[in-house]
């Protein structure tokens, strides 16, 4: 593989990683905003609590994680196996 192609792949990987981080941050922000909206209108009911990758409502817990993808396109090279 030529150096030019490697550099292009590396640049794409960096762009992809940045885009993925932006999307993740957006999802986290939207989730927190939604929880705050819901908590504001719950009155005497239990409040939602965000603890890292977990959302709690009384005794119930929801665990959320986003499936990581390879940041480096060369990781998809099946010739390495």
Phi and psi restraints in degrees (range 20) as a CNS / XPLOR table:
assign (resid 1 and name C) (resid 2 and name N)
       (resid 2 and name CA) (resid 2 and name C) 1.0 -72.6 20.0 2
assign (resid 2 and name N) (resid 2 and name CA)
       (resid 2 and name C) (resid 3 and name N) 1.0 159.1 20.0 2
assign (resid 2 and name C) (resid 3 and name N)
       (resid 3 and name CA) (resid 3 and name C) 1.0 -61.7 20.0 2
assign (resid 3 and name N) (resid 3 and name CA)
       (resid 3 and name C) (resid 4 and name N) 1.0 -35.3 20.0 2
assign (resid 3 and name C) (resid 4 and name N)
       (resid 4 and name CA) (resid 4 and name C) 1.0 -63.4 20.0 2
assign (resid 4 and name N) (resid 4 and name CA)
       (resid 4 and name C) (resid 5 and name N) 1.0 -43.9 20.0 2
assign (resid 4 and name C) (resid 5 and name N)
       (resid 5 and name CA) (resid 5 and name C) 1.0 -66.4 20.0 2
assign (resid 5 and name N) (resid 5 and name CA)
       (resid 5 and name C) (resid 6 and name N) 1.0 -42.0 20.0 2
assign (resid 5 and name C) (resid 6 and name N)
       (resid 6 and name CA) (resid 6 and name C) 1.0 -59.9 20.0 2
assign (resid 6 and name N) (resid 6 and name CA)
       (resid 6 and name C) (resid 7 and name N) 1.0 -43.0 20.0 2
assign (resid 6 and name C) (resid 7 and name N)
       (resid 7 and name CA) (resid 7 and name C) 1.0 -64.3 20.0 2
assign (resid 7 and name N) (resid 7 and name CA)
       (resid 7 and name C) (resid 8 and name N) 1.0 -41.4 20.0 2
assign (resid 7 and name C) (resid 8 and name N)
       (resid 8 and name CA) (resid 8 and name C) 1.0 -62.4 20.0 2
assign (resid 8 and name N) (resid 8 and name CA)
       (resid 8 and name C) (resid 9 and name N) 1.0 -43.1 20.0 2
assign (resid 8 and name C) (resid 9 and name N)
       (resid 9 and name CA) (resid 9 and name C) 1.0 -63.7 20.0 2
assign (resid 9 and name N) (resid 9 and name CA)
       (resid 9 and name C) (resid 10 and name N) 1.0 -41.5 20.0 2
assign (resid 9 and name C) (resid 10 and name N)
       (resid 10 and name CA) (resid 10 and name C) 1.0 -63.1 20.0 2
assign (resid 10 and name N) (resid 10 and name CA)
       (resid 10 and name C) (resid 11 and name N) 1.0 -43.1 20.0 2
assign (resid 10 and name C) (resid 11 and name N)
       (resid 11 and name CA) (resid 11 and name C) 1.0 -63.3 20.0 2
assign (resid 11 and name N) (resid 11 and name CA)
       (resid 11 and name C) (resid 12 and name N) 1.0 -43.0 20.0 2
assign (resid 11 and name C) (resid 12 and name N)
       (resid 12 and name CA) (resid 12 and name C) 1.0 -62.9 20.0 2
assign (resid 12 and name N) (resid 12 and name CA)
       (resid 12 and name C) (resid 13 and name N) 1.0 -40.4 20.0 2
assign (resid 12 and name C) (resid 13 and name N)
       (resid 13 and name CA) (resid 13 and name C) 1.0 -62.2 20.0 2
assign (resid 13 and name N) (resid 13 and name CA)
       (resid 13 and name C) (resid 14 and name N) 1.0 -41.8 20.0 2
assign (resid 13 and name C) (resid 14 and name N)
       (resid 14 and name CA) (resid 14 and name C) 1.0 -65.8 20.0 2
assign (resid 14 and name N) (resid 14 and name CA)
       (resid 14 and name C) (resid 15 and name N) 1.0 -41.5 20.0 2
assign (resid 14 and name C) (resid 15 and name N)
       (resid 15 and name CA) (resid 15 and name C) 1.0 -62.7 20.0 2
assign (resid 15 and name N) (resid 15 and name CA)
       (resid 15 and name C) (resid 16 and name N) 1.0 -43.1 20.0 2
assign (resid 15 and name C) (resid 16 and name N)
       (resid 16 and name CA) (resid 16 and name C) 1.0 -63.0 20.0 2
assign (resid 16 and name N) (resid 16 and name CA)
       (resid 16 and name C) (resid 17 and name N) 1.0 -44.3 20.0 2
assign (resid 16 and name C) (resid 17 and name N)
       (resid 17 and name CA) (resid 17 and name C) 1.0 -62.6 20.0 2
assign (resid 17 and name N) (resid 17 and name CA)
       (resid 17 and name C) (resid 18 and name N) 1.0 -41.5 20.0 2
assign (resid 17 and name C) (resid 18 and name N)
       (resid 18 and name CA) (resid 18 and name C) 1.0 -64.6 20.0 2
assign (resid 18 and name N) (resid 18 and name CA)
       (resid 18 and name C) (resid 19 and name N) 1.0 -44.3 20.0 2
assign (resid 18 and name C) (resid 19 and name N)
       (resid 19 and name CA) (resid 19 and name C) 1.0 -62.9 20.0 2
assign (resid 19 and name N) (resid 19 and name CA)
       (resid 19 and name C) (resid 20 and name N) 1.0 -41.8 20.0 2
assign (resid 19 and name C) (resid 20 and name N)
       (resid 20 and name CA) (resid 20 and name C) 1.0 -62.6 20.0 2
assign (resid 20 and name N) (resid 20 and name CA)
       (resid 20 and name C) (resid 21 and name N) 1.0 -41.7 20.0 2
assign (resid 20 and name C) (resid 21 and name N)
       (resid 21 and name CA) (resid 21 and name C) 1.0 -64.8 20.0 2
assign (resid 21 and name N) (resid 21 and name CA)
       (resid 21 and name C) (resid 22 and name N) 1.0 -42.1 20.0 2
assign (resid 21 and name C) (resid 22 and name N)
       (resid 22 and name CA) (resid 22 and name C) 1.0 -61.6 20.0 2
assign (resid 22 and name N) (resid 22 and name CA)
       (resid 22 and name C) (resid 23 and name N) 1.0 -44.4 20.0 2
assign (resid 22 and name C) (resid 23 and name N)
       (resid 23 and name CA) (resid 23 and name C) 1.0 -64.4 20.0 2
assign (resid 23 and name N) (resid 23 and name CA)
       (resid 23 and name C) (resid 24 and name N) 1.0 -42.3 20.0 2
assign (resid 23 and name C) (resid 24 and name N)
       (resid 24 and name CA) (resid 24 and name C) 1.0 -62.0 20.0 2
assign (resid 24 and name N) (resid 24 and name CA)
       (resid 24 and name C) (resid 25 and name N) 1.0 -46.3 20.0 2
assign (resid 24 and name C) (resid 25 and name N)
       (resid 25 and name CA) (resid 25 and name C) 1.0 -61.6 20.0 2
assign (resid 25 and name N) (resid 25 and name CA)
       (resid 25 and name C) (resid 26 and name N) 1.0 -38.6 20.0 2
assign (resid 25 and name C) (resid 26 and name N)
       (resid 26 and name CA) (resid 26 and name C) 1.0 -64.2 20.0 2
assign (resid 26 and name N) (resid 26 and name CA)
       (resid 26 and name C) (resid 27 and name N) 1.0 -45.3 20.0 2
assign (resid 26 and name C) (resid 27 and name N)
       (resid 27 and name CA) (resid 27 and name C) 1.0 -62.1 20.0 2
assign (resid 27 and name N) (resid 27 and name CA)
       (resid 27 and name C) (resid 28 and name N) 1.0 -42.4 20.0 2
assign (resid 27 and name C) (resid 28 and name N)
       (resid 28 and name CA) (resid 28 and name C) 1.0 -62.7 20.0 2
assign (resid 28 and name N) (resid 28 and name CA)
       (resid 28 and name C) (resid 29 and name N) 1.0 -43.5 20.0 2
assign (resid 28 and name C) (resid 29 and name N)
       (resid 29 and name CA) (resid 29 and name C) 1.0 -62.8 20.0 2
assign (resid 29 and name N) (resid 29 and name CA)
       (resid 29 and name C) (resid 30 and name N) 1.0 -45.4 20.0 2
assign (resid 29 and name C) (resid 30 and name N)
       (resid 30 and name CA) (resid 30 and name C) 1.0 -63.0 20.0 2
assign (resid 30 and name N) (resid 30 and name CA)
       (resid 30 and name C) (resid 31 and name N) 1.0 -39.5 20.0 2
assign (resid 30 and name C) (resid 31 and name N)
       (resid 31 and name CA) (resid 31 and name C) 1.0 -62.9 20.0 2
assign (resid 31 and name N) (resid 31 and name CA)
       (resid 31 and name C) (resid 32 and name N) 1.0 -46.5 20.0 2
assign (resid 31 and name C) (resid 32 and name N)
       (resid 32 and name CA) (resid 32 and name C) 1.0 -63.9 20.0 2
assign (resid 32 and name N) (resid 32 and name CA)
       (resid 32 and name C) (resid 33 and name N) 1.0 -40.3 20.0 2
assign (resid 32 and name C) (resid 33 and name N)
       (resid 33 and name CA) (resid 33 and name C) 1.0 -62.6 20.0 2
assign (resid 33 and name N) (resid 33 and name CA)
       (resid 33 and name C) (resid 34 and name N) 1.0 -43.4 20.0 2
assign (resid 33 and name C) (resid 34 and name N)
       (resid 34 and name CA) (resid 34 and name C) 1.0 -64.4 20.0 2
assign (resid 34 and name N) (resid 34 and name CA)
       (resid 34 and name C) (resid 35 and name N) 1.0 -41.4 20.0 2
assign (resid 34 and name C) (resid 35 and name N)
       (resid 35 and name CA) (resid 35 and name C) 1.0 -62.6 20.0 2
assign (resid 35 and name N) (resid 35 and name CA)
       (resid 35 and name C) (resid 36 and name N) 1.0 -43.5 20.0 2
assign (resid 35 and name C) (resid 36 and name N)
       (resid 36 and name CA) (resid 36 and name C) 1.0 -62.1 20.0 2
assign (resid 36 and name N) (resid 36 and name CA)
       (resid 36 and name C) (resid 37 and name N) 1.0 -41.0 20.0 2
assign (resid 36 and name C) (resid 37 and name N)
       (resid 37 and name CA) (resid 37 and name C) 1.0 -62.1 20.0 2
assign (resid 37 and name N) (resid 37 and name CA)
       (resid 37 and name C) (resid 38 and name N) 1.0 -45.9 20.0 2
assign (resid 37 and name C) (resid 38 and name N)
       (resid 38 and name CA) (resid 38 and name C) 1.0 -65.3 20.0 2
assign (resid 38 and name N) (resid 38 and name CA)
       (resid 38 and name C) (resid 39 and name N) 1.0 -42.6 20.0 2
assign (resid 38 and name C) (resid 39 and name N)
       (resid 39 and name CA) (resid 39 and name C) 1.0 -63.6 20.0 2
assign (resid 39 and name N) (resid 39 and name CA)
       (resid 39 and name C) (resid 40 and name N) 1.0 -34.7 20.0 2
assign (resid 39 and name C) (resid 40 and name N)
       (resid 40 and name CA) (resid 40 and name C) 1.0 -64.5 20.0 2
assign (resid 40 and name N) (resid 40 and name CA)
       (resid 40 and name C) (resid 41 and name N) 1.0 -26.8 20.0 2
assign (resid 40 and name C) (resid 41 and name N)
       (resid 41 and name CA) (resid 41 and name C) 1.0 -108.0 20.0 2
assign (resid 41 and name N) (resid 41 and name CA)
       (resid 41 and name C) (resid 42 and name N) 1.0 14.0 20.0 2
assign (resid 41 and name C) (resid 42 and name N)
       (resid 42 and name CA) (resid 42 and name C) 1.0 -88.4 20.0 2
assign (resid 42 and name N) (resid 42 and name CA)
       (resid 42 and name C) (resid 43 and name N) 1.0 -14.1 20.0 2
assign (resid 42 and name C) (resid 43 and name N)
       (resid 43 and name CA) (resid 43 and name C) 1.0 62.7 20.0 2
assign (resid 43 and name N) (resid 43 and name CA)
       (resid 43 and name C) (resid 44 and name N) 1.0 -123.5 20.0 2
assign (resid 43 and name C) (resid 44 and name N)
       (resid 44 and name CA) (resid 44 and name C) 1.0 -85.7 20.0 2
assign (resid 44 and name N) (resid 44 and name CA)
       (resid 44 and name C) (resid 45 and name N) 1.0 -2.9 20.0 2
assign (resid 44 and name C) (resid 45 and name N)
       (resid 45 and name CA) (resid 45 and name C) 1.0 -72.9 20.0 2
assign (resid 45 and name N) (resid 45 and name CA)
       (resid 45 and name C) (resid 46 and name N) 1.0 158.2 20.0 2
assign (resid 45 and name C) (resid 46 and name N)
       (resid 46 and name CA) (resid 46 and name C) 1.0 -58.2 20.0 2
assign (resid 46 and name N) (resid 46 and name CA)
       (resid 46 and name C) (resid 47 and name N) 1.0 147.0 20.0 2
assign (resid 46 and name C) (resid 47 and name N)
       (resid 47 and name CA) (resid 47 and name C) 1.0 -92.6 20.0 2
assign (resid 47 and name N) (resid 47 and name CA)
       (resid 47 and name C) (resid 48 and name N) 1.0 151.7 20.0 2
assign (resid 47 and name C) (resid 48 and name N)
       (resid 48 and name CA) (resid 48 and name C) 1.0 -74.4 20.0 2
assign (resid 48 and name N) (resid 48 and name CA)
       (resid 48 and name C) (resid 49 and name N) 1.0 139.9 20.0 2
assign (resid 48 and name C) (resid 49 and name N)
       (resid 49 and name CA) (resid 49 and name C) 1.0 -128.8 20.0 2
assign (resid 49 and name N) (resid 49 and name CA)
       (resid 49 and name C) (resid 50 and name N) 1.0 128.5 20.0 2
assign (resid 49 and name C) (resid 50 and name N)
       (resid 50 and name CA) (resid 50 and name C) 1.0 -97.8 20.0 2
assign (resid 50 and name N) (resid 50 and name CA)
       (resid 50 and name C) (resid 51 and name N) 1.0 124.6 20.0 2
assign (resid 50 and name C) (resid 51 and name N)
       (resid 51 and name CA) (resid 51 and name C) 1.0 -127.6 20.0 2
assign (resid 51 and name N) (resid 51 and name CA)
       (resid 51 and name C) (resid 52 and name N) 1.0 92.4 20.0 2
assign (resid 51 and name C) (resid 52 and name N)
       (resid 52 and name CA) (resid 52 and name C) 1.0 63.7 20.0 2
assign (resid 52 and name N) (resid 52 and name CA)
       (resid 52 and name C) (resid 53 and name N) 1.0 -118.0 20.0 2
assign (resid 52 and name C) (resid 53 and name N)
       (resid 53 and name CA) (resid 53 and name C) 1.0 -97.9 20.0 2
assign (resid 53 and name N) (resid 53 and name CA)
       (resid 53 and name C) (resid 54 and name N) 1.0 25.8 20.0 2
assign (resid 53 and name C) (resid 54 and name N)
       (resid 54 and name CA) (resid 54 and name C) 1.0 -129.9 20.0 2
assign (resid 54 and name N) (resid 54 and name CA)
       (resid 54 and name C) (resid 55 and name N) 1.0 138.6 20.0 2
assign (resid 54 and name C) (resid 55 and name N)
       (resid 55 and name CA) (resid 55 and name C) 1.0 -116.2 20.0 2
assign (resid 55 and name N) (resid 55 and name CA)
       (resid 55 and name C) (resid 56 and name N) 1.0 128.6 20.0 2
assign (resid 55 and name C) (resid 56 and name N)
       (resid 56 and name CA) (resid 56 and name C) 1.0 -113.8 20.0 2
assign (resid 56 and name N) (resid 56 and name CA)
       (resid 56 and name C) (resid 57 and name N) 1.0 144.2 20.0 2
assign (resid 56 and name C) (resid 57 and name N)
       (resid 57 and name CA) (resid 57 and name C) 1.0 -139.8 20.0 2
assign (resid 57 and name N) (resid 57 and name CA)
       (resid 57 and name C) (resid 58 and name N) 1.0 98.6 20.0 2
assign (resid 57 and name C) (resid 58 and name N)
       (resid 58 and name CA) (resid 58 and name C) 1.0 60.6 20.0 2
assign (resid 58 and name N) (resid 58 and name CA)
       (resid 58 and name C) (resid 59 and name N) 1.0 -128.7 20.0 2
assign (resid 58 and name C) (resid 59 and name N)
       (resid 59 and name CA) (resid 59 and name C) 1.0 -81.1 20.0 2
assign (resid 59 and name N) (resid 59 and name CA)
       (resid 59 and name C) (resid 60 and name N) 1.0 -2.9 20.0 2
assign (resid 59 and name C) (resid 60 and name N)
       (resid 60 and name CA) (resid 60 and name C) 1.0 -96.9 20.0 2
assign (resid 60 and name N) (resid 60 and name CA)
       (resid 60 and name C) (resid 61 and name N) 1.0 145.7 20.0 2
assign (resid 60 and name C) (resid 61 and name N)
       (resid 61 and name CA) (resid 61 and name C) 1.0 -133.3 20.0 2
assign (resid 61 and name N) (resid 61 and name CA)
       (resid 61 and name C) (resid 62 and name N) 1.0 140.6 20.0 2
assign (resid 61 and name C) (resid 62 and name N)
       (resid 62 and name CA) (resid 62 and name C) 1.0 -119.1 20.0 2
assign (resid 62 and name N) (resid 62 and name CA)
       (resid 62 and name C) (resid 63 and name N) 1.0 121.2 20.0 2
assign (resid 62 and name C) (resid 63 and name N)
       (resid 63 and name CA) (resid 63 and name C) 1.0 -99.2 20.0 2
assign (resid 63 and name N) (resid 63 and name CA)
       (resid 63 and name C) (resid 64 and name N) 1.0 128.9 20.0 2
assign (resid 63 and name C) (resid 64 and name N)
       (resid 64 and name CA) (resid 64 and name C) 1.0 -127.0 20.0 2
assign (resid 64 and name N) (resid 64 and name CA)
       (resid 64 and name C) (resid 65 and name N) 1.0 133.2 20.0 2
assign (resid 64 and name C) (resid 65 and name N)
       (resid 65 and name CA) (resid 65 and name C) 1.0 -143.6 20.0 2
assign (resid 65 and name N) (resid 65 and name CA)
       (resid 65 and name C) (resid 66 and name N) 1.0 143.4 20.0 2
assign (resid 65 and name C) (resid 66 and name N)
       (resid 66 and name CA) (resid 66 and name C) 1.0 -95.0 20.0 2
assign (resid 66 and name N) (resid 66 and name CA)
       (resid 66 and name C) (resid 67 and name N) 1.0 133.4 20.0 2
assign (resid 66 and name C) (resid 67 and name N)
       (resid 67 and name CA) (resid 67 and name C) 1.0 -67.7 20.0 2
assign (resid 67 and name N) (resid 67 and name CA)
       (resid 67 and name C) (resid 68 and name N) 1.0 118.0 20.0 2
assign (resid 67 and name C) (resid 68 and name N)
       (resid 68 and name CA) (resid 68 and name C) 1.0 -71.8 20.0 2
assign (resid 68 and name N) (resid 68 and name CA)
       (resid 68 and name C) (resid 69 and name N) 1.0 144.3 20.0 2
assign (resid 68 and name C) (resid 69 and name N)
       (resid 69 and name CA) (resid 69 and name C) 1.0 -112.8 20.0 2
assign (resid 69 and name N) (resid 69 and name CA)
       (resid 69 and name C) (resid 70 and name N) 1.0 160.6 20.0 2
assign (resid 69 and name C) (resid 70 and name N)
       (resid 70 and name CA) (resid 70 and name C) 1.0 -62.2 20.0 2
assign (resid 70 and name N) (resid 70 and name CA)
       (resid 70 and name C) (resid 71 and name N) 1.0 131.5 20.0 2
assign (resid 70 and name C) (resid 71 and name N)
       (resid 71 and name CA) (resid 71 and name C) 1.0 -83.6 20.0 2
assign (resid 71 and name N) (resid 71 and name CA)
       (resid 71 and name C) (resid 72 and name N) 1.0 -23.8 20.0 2
assign (resid 71 and name C) (resid 72 and name N)
       (resid 72 and name CA) (resid 72 and name C) 1.0 -104.4 20.0 2
assign (resid 72 and name N) (resid 72 and name CA)
       (resid 72 and name C) (resid 73 and name N) 1.0 112.6 20.0 2
assign (resid 72 and name C) (resid 73 and name N)
       (resid 73 and name CA) (resid 73 and name C) 1.0 -57.8 20.0 2
assign (resid 73 and name N) (resid 73 and name CA)
       (resid 73 and name C) (resid 74 and name N) 1.0 -23.4 20.0 2
assign (resid 73 and name C) (resid 74 and name N)
       (resid 74 and name CA) (resid 74 and name C) 1.0 -68.9 20.0 2
assign (resid 74 and name N) (resid 74 and name CA)
       (resid 74 and name C) (resid 75 and name N) 1.0 -14.4 20.0 2
assign (resid 74 and name C) (resid 75 and name N)
       (resid 75 and name CA) (resid 75 and name C) 1.0 -66.1 20.0 2
assign (resid 75 and name N) (resid 75 and name CA)
       (resid 75 and name C) (resid 76 and name N) 1.0 -20.2 20.0 2
assign (resid 75 and name C) (resid 76 and name N)
       (resid 76 and name CA) (resid 76 and name C) 1.0 -83.9 20.0 2
assign (resid 76 and name N) (resid 76 and name CA)
       (resid 76 and name C) (resid 77 and name N) 1.0 0.2 20.0 2
assign (resid 76 and name C) (resid 77 and name N)
       (resid 77 and name CA) (resid 77 and name C) 1.0 -72.6 20.0 2
assign (resid 77 and name N) (resid 77 and name CA)
       (resid 77 and name C) (resid 78 and name N) 1.0 104.2 20.0 2
assign (resid 77 and name C) (resid 78 and name N)
       (resid 78 and name CA) (resid 78 and name C) 1.0 -71.8 20.0 2
assign (resid 78 and name N) (resid 78 and name CA)
       (resid 78 and name C) (resid 79 and name N) 1.0 -13.9 20.0 2
assign (resid 78 and name C) (resid 79 and name N)
       (resid 79 and name CA) (resid 79 and name C) 1.0 -67.1 20.0 2
assign (resid 79 and name N) (resid 79 and name CA)
       (resid 79 and name C) (resid 80 and name N) 1.0 -16.7 20.0 2
assign (resid 79 and name C) (resid 80 and name N)
       (resid 80 and name CA) (resid 80 and name C) 1.0 -78.5 20.0 2
assign (resid 80 and name N) (resid 80 and name CA)
       (resid 80 and name C) (resid 81 and name N) 1.0 -16.5 20.0 2
